[in-house]
Amino acid sequence: MVVDSFWNVLKLESSLVINIKDKVVNSVRHRYVWHTIEMLSSLGWFCIDDYIWYKPNPMPGYWPTRLRDGWEYCFHLAKTPKPYINQKAVRKPIGNWAKARLSNMSENDLTRQKIETN
């Protein structure tokens, strides 16, 4: 299987992010994307998170029962439940509103999470 190749070349603490766009079959959104992730999980991959890739320039068109496909799924998979991630490499500034919101958090919320506002 192709997934064996990824498994064999990745270090234990590494990650794999895959981008899969689902499609419409007989007017219904097909769930093969979710079935694929479930299959990978059954093979030992940990699904760390799922992300949405927002596409500001989706395919033009009109579909009477749904919105345009301006997004795609990205699934973060790993060989371990705690893979290495460099969040600073992908961080975007969040704005001045964060300090006001953090000031309203309870002590439990603040101690439960490592909060970084920069």
DSSP file (Angstrom, degrees, kcal/mol; ACC not computed):
  #  RESIDUE AA STRUCTURE BP1 BP2  ACC     N-H-->O    O-->H-N    N-H-->O    O-->H-N    TCO  KAPPA ALPHA  PHI   PSI    X-CA   Y-CA   Z-CA
    1    1 A M    >>        0   0    0      0, 0.0     4,-0.9     0, 0.0     3,-0.6   0.000 360.0 360.0 360.0 151.1    0.0    0.0    0.0
    2    2 A V  H >>  +     0   0    0      1,-0.2     4,-1.3     2,-0.2     3,-0.7   0.871 360.0  60.9 -61.6 -37.8    1.1    3.6   -0.6
    3    3 A V  H 3> S+     0   0    0      1,-0.3     4,-2.4     2,-0.2    -1,-0.2   0.802  95.6  62.0 -64.3 -26.9    0.5    4.4    3.1
    4    4 A D  H <> S+     0   0    0     -3,-0.6     4,-2.6     2,-0.2    -1,-0.3   0.883  99.8  55.1 -62.5 -37.7    3.1    1.8    4.0
    5    5 A S  H <X S+     0   0    0     -4,-0.9     4,-1.5    -3,-0.7    -2,-0.2   0.919 109.9  45.0 -62.2 -44.2    5.7    3.9    2.1
    6    6 A F  H  X S+     0   0    0     -4,-1.3     4,-1.7     1,-0.2     3,-0.2   0.926 113.1  51.2 -64.7 -43.7    4.9    7.0    4.1
    7    7 A W  H  < S+     0   0    0     -4,-2.4    -2,-0.2     1,-0.2    -1,-0.2   0.909 110.2  49.8 -58.9 -43.5    4.9    5.0    7.3
    8    8 A N  H  < S+     0   0    0     -4,-2.6    -1,-0.2     1,-0.2    -2,-0.2   0.792 114.1  42.4 -70.6 -29.2    8.3    3.5    6.5
    9    9 A V  H  < S+     0   0    0     -4,-1.5     2,-0.3    -3,-0.2    -1,-0.2   0.687  95.7  89.7 -93.9 -17.7   10.1    6.8    5.7
   10   10 A L  S  < S-     0   0    0     -4,-1.7     2,-0.1    -5,-0.2     6,-0.0  -0.588  75.8-124.5 -82.8 139.7    8.7    9.0    8.5
   11   11 A K    >   -     0   0    0     -2,-0.3     3,-1.6     1,-0.1    68,-0.3  -0.360  34.4-102.3 -69.6 161.2   10.5    9.3   11.8
   12   12 A L  T 3  S+     0   0    0      1,-0.3    67,-0.4    67,-0.1    68,-0.2   0.872 122.6  43.9 -55.4 -40.9    8.4    8.4   14.9
   13   13 A E  T 3  S+     0   0    0     70,-0.1    71,-2.5    66,-0.1    -1,-0.3   0.404  95.6 106.4 -89.2   4.1    7.8   12.1   15.8
   14   14 A S    <   -     0   0    0     -3,-1.6    65,-0.8    69,-0.2    66,-0.3  -0.240  56.4-142.8 -79.0 169.3    7.1   13.2   12.2
   15   15 A S  E     -A   78   0A   0     63,-0.2     2,-0.4    64,-0.1    63,-0.2  -0.871   5.5-151.7-129.4 162.7    3.7   14.1   10.7
   16   16 A L  E     -A   77   0A   0     61,-2.9    61,-3.6    -2,-0.3     2,-0.5  -0.992   8.1-164.6-134.5 125.9    2.0   13.7    7.4
   17   17 A V  E     -A   76   0A   0     -2,-0.4     2,-0.4    59,-0.2    59,-0.2  -0.958  10.5-170.0-112.6 123.2   -0.6   16.2    6.2
   18   18 A I  E     -A   75   0A   0     57,-2.3    57,-3.0    -2,-0.5     2,-0.6  -0.910  12.8-149.2-116.1 143.3   -2.8   15.0    3.4
   19   19 A N  E     +A   74   0A   0     -2,-0.4     2,-0.4    55,-0.2    55,-0.2  -0.940  22.3 170.8-110.9 117.0   -5.2   17.1    1.3
   20   20 A I  E     -A   73   0A   0     53,-1.3    53,-0.9    -2,-0.6     2,-0.6  -0.993  19.1-154.7-130.3 126.9   -8.3   15.3    0.0
   21   21 A K        -     0   0    0     -2,-0.4    51,-0.1    51,-0.2     2,-0.1  -0.883  15.3-143.9 -99.8 123.8  -11.3   17.0   -1.6
   22   22 A D        -     0   0    0     -2,-0.6     2,-0.3     1,-0.0     9,-0.1  -0.316  17.1-148.7 -77.8 171.2  -14.5   15.1   -1.4
   23   23 A K        -     0   0    0      7,-0.2     7,-2.8     5,-0.1     2,-0.5  -0.858  16.9-101.2-137.5 169.8  -17.0   15.1   -4.2
   24   24 A V  E     -C   29   0B   0     -2,-0.3     2,-0.4     5,-0.2     5,-0.2  -0.829  32.0-174.7 -97.4 129.2  -20.7   15.0   -4.9
   25   25 A V  E >  S-C   28   0B   0      3,-3.1     3,-1.5    -2,-0.5    -2,-0.0  -0.991  74.0 -12.3-125.4 121.7  -22.1   11.6   -6.0
   26   26 A N  T 3  S-     0   0    0     -2,-0.4    -1,-0.1     1,-0.3     3,-0.1   0.899 129.6 -54.4  53.2  45.1  -25.8   11.4   -7.0
   27   27 A S  T 3  S+     0   0    0      1,-0.2     2,-0.4    -3,-0.1    -1,-0.3   0.527 120.6 102.0  71.0   9.4  -26.4   14.9   -5.5
   28   28 A V  E <  S-C   25   0B   0     -3,-1.5    -3,-3.1    -5,-0.0     2,-0.5  -0.968  81.1-109.3-126.5 140.0  -25.0   13.9   -2.1
   29   29 A R  E     -C   24   0B   0     -2,-0.4    -5,-0.2    -5,-0.2     2,-0.1  -0.532  39.9-132.3 -66.6 117.7  -21.6   14.7   -0.6
   30   30 A H        -     0   0    0     -7,-2.8     3,-0.4    -2,-0.5    -7,-0.2  -0.431   5.5-145.9 -74.3 147.3  -19.7   11.4   -0.7
   31   31 A R     >  +     0   0    0      1,-0.2     4,-2.3     2,-0.1     5,-0.2   0.071  62.2 117.6-102.7  22.4  -17.9   10.4    2.6
   32   32 A Y  H  > S+     0   0    0      1,-0.2     4,-2.3     2,-0.2    -1,-0.2   0.819  72.9  60.1 -62.3 -27.7  -14.9    8.6    1.1
   33   33 A V  H  > S+     0   0    0     -3,-0.4     4,-2.0     2,-0.2    -1,-0.2   0.959 108.5  42.4 -61.7 -49.3  -12.6   11.2    2.7
   34   34 A W  H  > S+     0   0    0      1,-0.2     4,-2.4     2,-0.2    -2,-0.2   0.876 113.1  53.1 -66.1 -37.6  -13.8   10.3    6.1
   35   35 A H  H  X S+     0   0    0     -4,-2.3     4,-2.2     2,-0.2    -1,-0.2   0.877 107.7  52.6 -64.0 -36.7  -13.7    6.5    5.3
   36   36 A T  H  X S+     0   0    0     -4,-2.3     4,-2.5    -5,-0.2    -2,-0.2   0.924 109.8  47.0 -64.4 -44.5  -10.1    7.0    4.2
   37   37 A I  H  X S+     0   0    0     -4,-2.0     4,-2.3     1,-0.2    -2,-0.2   0.901 111.6  51.2 -65.9 -40.3   -9.1    8.6    7.4
   38   38 A E  H  X S+     0   0    0     -4,-2.4     4,-1.9     2,-0.2    -1,-0.2   0.896 110.4  49.8 -61.8 -39.8  -10.9    5.9    9.4
   39   39 A M  H  X S+     0   0    0     -4,-2.2     4,-1.0     2,-0.2    -2,-0.2   0.918 110.4  49.4 -64.9 -43.5   -9.0    3.3    7.4
   40   40 A L  H  <>S+     0   0    0     -4,-2.5     5,-2.2     1,-0.2     3,-0.4   0.889 109.5  52.6 -63.5 -37.8   -5.7    5.0    8.1
   41   41 A S  H ><5S+     0   0    0     -4,-2.3     3,-1.5     1,-0.2    -1,-0.2   0.884 105.7  54.0 -63.4 -38.0   -6.5    5.2   11.8
   42   42 A S  H 3<5S+     0   0    0     -4,-1.9    -1,-0.2     1,-0.3    -2,-0.2   0.735 104.2  56.8 -68.9 -20.6   -7.2    1.4   11.8
   43   43 A L  T 3<5S-     0   0    0     -4,-1.0    -1,-0.3    -3,-0.4    -2,-0.2   0.410 131.8 -89.3 -89.4   1.6   -3.8    0.9   10.3
   44   44 A G  T < 5S+     0   0    0     -3,-1.5    -3,-0.2     1,-0.4     2,-0.2   0.354  82.7 133.9 111.0  -6.0   -2.1    2.7   13.2
   45   45 A W      < -     0   0    0     -5,-2.2     2,-0.5    -6,-0.1    -1,-0.4  -0.532  48.5-137.6 -75.0 143.7   -2.1    6.4   12.1
   46   46 A F  E     -B   78   0A   0     32,-3.3    32,-1.8    -2,-0.2     2,-1.2  -0.901   7.5-140.3-100.3 128.0   -3.2    9.0   14.6
   47   47 A C  E     +B   77   0A   0     -2,-0.5    30,-0.2    30,-0.2     3,-0.1  -0.758  23.6 180.0 -87.7  98.2   -5.4   11.7   13.3
   48   48 A I  E     -     0   0A   0     28,-2.1     2,-0.3    -2,-1.2    -1,-0.2   0.905  59.2 -34.3 -68.3 -44.0   -4.0   14.6   15.2
   49   49 A D  E     -B   76   0A   0     27,-1.2    27,-2.8    -3,-0.2     2,-0.4  -0.981  50.1-124.5-166.7 166.6   -6.4   17.2   13.7
   50   50 A D  E     -B   75   0A   0     -2,-0.3     2,-0.3    25,-0.2    25,-0.2  -0.991  26.5-166.1-124.5 139.7   -8.2   18.2   10.6
   51   51 A Y  E     -B   74   0A   0     23,-3.5    23,-2.4    -2,-0.4     2,-0.5  -0.821  17.1-129.8-121.0 157.5   -7.8   21.6    9.0
   52   52 A I  E     -B   73   0A   0     -2,-0.3     2,-0.9    21,-0.2    21,-0.2  -0.950  12.4-149.6-110.2 124.1   -9.8   23.5    6.4
   53   53 A W  E     -B   72   0A   0     19,-3.3    19,-1.3    -2,-0.5     2,-0.5  -0.836  17.7-148.5 -90.5 107.8   -7.9   25.0    3.5
   54   54 A Y  E     -B   71   0A   0     -2,-0.9    17,-0.3    17,-0.2    16,-0.0  -0.672   7.9-159.0 -80.8 125.8   -9.9   28.1    2.6
   55   55 A K        -     0   0    0     15,-3.0    -2,-0.0    -2,-0.5    -1,-0.0  -0.912   8.9-166.1-109.6 109.2   -9.6   28.8   -1.1
   56   56 A P  S    S+     0   0    0      0, 0.0    -1,-0.1     0, 0.0    14,-0.1   0.626  86.5  49.4 -70.9 -10.4  -10.4   32.4   -2.0
   57   57 A N  S    S+     0   0    0     13,-0.0    13,-0.0     3,-0.0     0, 0.0  -0.477  78.5 174.1-126.0  63.0  -10.8   31.6   -5.7
   58   58 A P        -     0   0    0      0, 0.0    12,-0.1     0, 0.0     3,-0.1  -0.153  48.1 -74.8 -67.6 165.1  -13.1   28.5   -5.9
   59   59 A M        -     0   0    0     10,-0.4    10,-0.2     1,-0.1     2,-0.0  -0.377  56.0-119.1 -57.3 126.0  -14.3   27.1   -9.2
   60   60 A P        +     0   0    0      0, 0.0     2,-0.3     0, 0.0    -1,-0.1  -0.362  62.0  96.8 -68.2 151.2  -17.0   29.4  -10.5
   61   61 A G        -     0   0    0     -3,-0.1     2,-0.4    -2,-0.0     7,-0.1  -0.884  62.3 -99.8 154.6 176.4  -20.4   27.9  -11.0
   62   62 A Y        -     0   0    0     -2,-0.3     5,-0.1     5,-0.1     0, 0.0  -0.998  22.8-177.5-132.3 130.5  -23.9   27.5   -9.5
   63   63 A W    >   -     0   0    0      3,-0.5     3,-1.1    -2,-0.4    -2,-0.0  -0.992  21.0-146.1-126.6 121.0  -25.2   24.5   -7.7
   64   64 A P  T 3  S+     0   0    0      0, 0.0    -1,-0.1     0, 0.0     3,-0.0   0.713  94.7  36.3 -64.6 -21.3  -28.9   24.8   -6.7
   65   65 A T  T 3  S+     0   0    0      2,-0.1     2,-0.3     1,-0.1     0, 0.0   0.400 118.7  32.3-113.5   2.8  -28.5   22.7   -3.4
   66   66 A R  S <  S-     0   0    0     -3,-1.1    -3,-0.5     3,-0.0     2,-0.1  -0.973  75.8-102.3-153.4 165.4  -25.0   23.7   -2.1
   67   67 A L        -     0   0    0     -2,-0.3    -2,-0.1     1,-0.2    -5,-0.1  -0.371  54.7 -80.7 -81.9 167.5  -22.5   26.5   -1.9
   68   68 A R        -     0   0    0      1,-0.1     2,-1.8    -2,-0.1    -1,-0.2  -0.321  47.8-104.3 -65.3 153.7  -19.4   26.6   -4.1
   69   69 A D        +     0   0    0    -10,-0.2   -10,-0.4     1,-0.2    -1,-0.1  -0.569  58.2 153.1 -82.5  80.3  -16.5   24.4   -3.0
   70   70 A G        +     0   0    0     -2,-1.8   -15,-3.0   -12,-0.1     2,-0.3   0.050  58.1  49.6 -96.1  25.1  -14.3   27.2   -1.5
   71   71 A W  E     - B   0  54A   0    -17,-0.3     2,-0.3   -15,-0.0   -17,-0.2  -0.977  58.0-161.4-155.1 160.8  -12.5   24.8    0.9
   72   72 A E  E     - B   0  53A   0    -19,-1.3   -19,-3.3    -2,-0.3     2,-0.2  -0.988  27.8-110.1-145.2 150.0  -10.7   21.5    1.1
   73   73 A Y  E     -AB  20  52A   0    -53,-0.9   -53,-1.3    -2,-0.3     2,-0.4  -0.544  24.5-169.3 -77.7 143.7   -9.9   19.2    4.0
   74   74 A C  E     -AB  19  51A   0    -23,-2.4   -23,-3.5   -55,-0.2     2,-0.5  -0.994   9.5-156.5-128.7 127.8   -6.3   18.7    5.2
   75   75 A F  E     -AB  18  50A   0    -57,-3.0   -57,-2.3    -2,-0.4     2,-0.8  -0.915   7.0-147.4-111.6 128.0   -5.7   15.9    7.7
   76   76 A H  E     +AB  17  49A   0    -27,-2.8   -28,-2.1    -2,-0.5   -27,-1.2  -0.835  26.7 178.4 -94.7 109.6   -2.8   15.9   10.1
   77   77 A L  E     +AB  16  47A   0    -61,-3.6   -61,-2.9    -2,-0.8     2,-0.3  -0.807   3.9 174.2-113.3 153.0   -1.7   12.3   10.6
   78   78 A A  E     -AB  15  46A   0    -32,-1.8   -32,-3.3    -2,-0.3   -63,-0.2  -0.978  41.4-124.2-153.1 163.6    1.2   11.0   12.7
   79   79 A K  S    S+     0   0    0    -65,-0.8   -66,-0.1   -67,-0.4   -64,-0.1   0.575 101.1  39.7 -84.2 -11.6    2.7    7.8   14.0
   80   80 A T  S    S-     0   0    0    -66,-0.3   -34,-0.1   -68,-0.2   -32,-0.1  -0.958  83.1-122.3-135.2 151.6    2.4    9.0   17.5
   81   81 A P  S    S+     0   0    0      0, 0.0   -68,-0.0     0, 0.0    -1,-0.0   0.646 110.1  45.8 -70.9 -11.1   -0.3   10.9   19.4
   82   82 A K  S    S+     0   0    0      2,-0.0     3,-0.1     0, 0.0     2,-0.0  -0.581  79.2 171.6-129.3  71.0    2.2   13.7   20.3
   83   83 A P        -     0   0    0      0, 0.0     2,-0.2     0, 0.0   -69,-0.2  -0.296  42.4 -89.8 -76.2 164.5    4.2   14.4   17.1
   84   84 A Y        +     0   0    0    -71,-2.5     2,-0.3     2,-0.0   -69,-0.0  -0.521  48.7 176.8 -69.4 137.5    6.7   17.3   16.8
   85   85 A I        -     0   0    0     -2,-0.2     2,-1.0    -3,-0.1     3,-0.1  -0.972  25.7-151.6-145.1 132.6    5.1   20.5   15.5
   86   86 A N    >   +     0   0    0     -2,-0.3     3,-1.0     1,-0.2     4,-0.4  -0.787  19.5 175.2-101.5  88.0    6.7   23.9   15.1
   87   87 A Q  G >> S+     0   0    0     -2,-1.0     3,-1.2     1,-0.3     4,-0.8   0.806  73.9  64.3 -66.9 -29.8    3.7   26.2   15.6
   88   88 A K  G 34 S+     0   0    0      1,-0.3     3,-0.3     2,-0.2    -1,-0.3   0.797  93.2  63.7 -64.4 -26.1    5.9   29.4   15.3
   89   89 A A  G <4 S+     0   0    0     -3,-1.0    -1,-0.3     1,-0.2    -2,-0.2   0.737 116.0  27.8 -69.5 -21.9    6.6   28.5   11.7
   90   90 A V  T <4 S+     0   0    0     -3,-1.2    -1,-0.2    -4,-0.4    -2,-0.2   0.330  90.8 127.5-120.7   5.2    3.0   28.9   10.8
   91   91 A R     <  -     0   0    0     -4,-0.8    -3,-0.0    -3,-0.3     3,-0.0  -0.358  38.7-162.6 -68.8 142.1    1.8   31.4   13.3
   92   92 A K        -     0   0    0     -2,-0.1    -2,-0.1     0, 0.0    -1,-0.0  -0.941  34.2 -94.3-119.0 146.2   -0.1   34.5   12.2
   93   93 A P        -     0   0    0      0, 0.0    25,-0.1     0, 0.0    24,-0.0  -0.323  31.2-159.0 -58.0 140.2   -0.5   37.6   14.3
   94   94 A I        -     0   0    0     23,-0.4     3,-0.2     1,-0.2     4,-0.1   0.541  34.9-119.7-103.4  -7.4   -3.9   37.5   16.1
   95   95 A G    >   -     0   0    0      1,-0.2     3,-1.1    22,-0.1     4,-0.3  -0.150  32.7 -67.3  96.4 169.2   -4.4   41.1   16.9
   96   96 A N  T >> S+     0   0    0      1,-0.2     3,-0.9     2,-0.2     4,-0.7   0.675 115.7  78.3 -72.8 -18.7   -4.9   43.3   20.0
   97   97 A W  H 3> S+     0   0    0      1,-0.2     4,-2.0    -3,-0.2    -1,-0.2   0.743  79.1  73.9 -62.6 -22.0   -8.3   41.7   20.8
   98   98 A A  H <> S+     0   0    0     -3,-1.1     4,-2.9     1,-0.2    -1,-0.2   0.884  90.3  54.3 -63.0 -39.7   -6.5   38.7   22.2
   99   99 A K  H <> S+     0   0    0     -3,-0.9     4,-1.8    -4,-0.3    -1,-0.2   0.904 109.1  48.3 -62.7 -40.6   -5.4   40.4   25.4
  100  100 A A  H  X S+     0   0    0     -4,-0.7     4,-0.7     2,-0.2    -1,-0.2   0.914 113.7  46.9 -65.5 -42.1   -8.9   41.5   26.2
  101  101 A R  H >< S+     0   0    0     -4,-2.0     3,-1.0     1,-0.2    -2,-0.2   0.916 111.3  50.8 -67.0 -41.7  -10.3   38.0   25.6
  102  102 A L  H >< S+     0   0    0     -4,-2.9     3,-1.4     1,-0.3    -1,-0.2   0.832 102.2  61.4 -65.3 -31.1   -7.5   36.4   27.7
  103  103 A S  H 3< S+     0   0    0     -4,-1.8    -1,-0.3     1,-0.3    -2,-0.2   0.729 102.6  53.0 -67.6 -19.2   -8.2   38.8   30.6
  104  104 A N  T << S+     0   0    0     -3,-1.0    -1,-0.3    -4,-0.7    -2,-0.2   0.411  86.6 107.0 -94.5   1.2  -11.7   37.3   30.7
  105  105 A M  S <  S-     0   0    0     -3,-1.4     2,-0.1    -4,-0.2    -3,-0.0  -0.513  73.4-114.2 -80.5 149.2  -10.6   33.7   31.0
  106  106 A S     >  -     0   0    0     -2,-0.2     4,-2.0     1,-0.1     5,-0.2  -0.326  26.8-108.6 -75.2 163.5  -10.8   31.9   34.3
  107  107 A E  H  > S+     0   0    0      1,-0.2     4,-2.4     2,-0.2     5,-0.2   0.872 120.6  56.9 -60.3 -37.2   -7.8   30.7   36.1
  108  108 A N  H  > S+     0   0    0      1,-0.2     4,-1.9     2,-0.2    -1,-0.2   0.911 106.3  49.2 -60.6 -43.6   -8.6   27.1   35.2
  109  109 A D  H  > S+     0   0    0      1,-0.2     4,-1.1     2,-0.2    -1,-0.2   0.906 112.0  48.5 -62.5 -41.2   -8.6   28.1   31.5
  110  110 A L  H  < S+     0   0    0     -4,-2.0     5,-0.3     1,-0.2    -2,-0.2   0.876 115.0  42.8 -69.6 -37.9   -5.2   29.8   31.8
  111  111 A T  H  < S+     0   0    0     -4,-2.4    -1,-0.2     1,-0.2    -2,-0.2   0.780 109.7  58.3 -79.2 -25.5   -3.5   27.0   33.7
  112  112 A R  H  < S+     0   0    0     -4,-1.9     2,-0.3    -5,-0.2    -1,-0.2   0.763 111.7  41.1 -73.0 -26.1   -5.0   24.3   31.5
  113  113 A Q  S  < S-     0   0    0     -4,-1.1     2,-1.0    -5,-0.2    -1,-0.0  -0.892  79.3-123.5-125.5 151.3   -3.5   25.8   28.4
  114  114 A K        -     0   0    0     -2,-0.3     2,-0.5     2,-0.0    -3,-0.1  -0.846  38.1-159.0 -90.5 106.1   -0.2   27.3   27.4
  115  115 A I        +     0   0    0     -2,-1.0     2,-0.4    -5,-0.3    -5,-0.0  -0.764  16.0 178.2 -95.0 125.9   -1.3   30.7   26.2
  116  116 A E        -     0   0    0     -2,-0.5    -2,-0.0     1,-0.1     0, 0.0  -0.993  11.0-175.7-125.7 124.9    0.9   32.7   23.8
  117  117 A T              0   0    0     -2,-0.4   -23,-0.4     1,-0.2   -22,-0.1   0.498 360.0 360.0 -97.8  -4.3   -0.3   36.0   22.5
  118  118 A N              0   0    0    -25,-0.1    -1,-0.2   -24,-0.1   -23,-0.0   0.443 360.0 360.0 -98.2 360.0    2.6   36.8   20.2
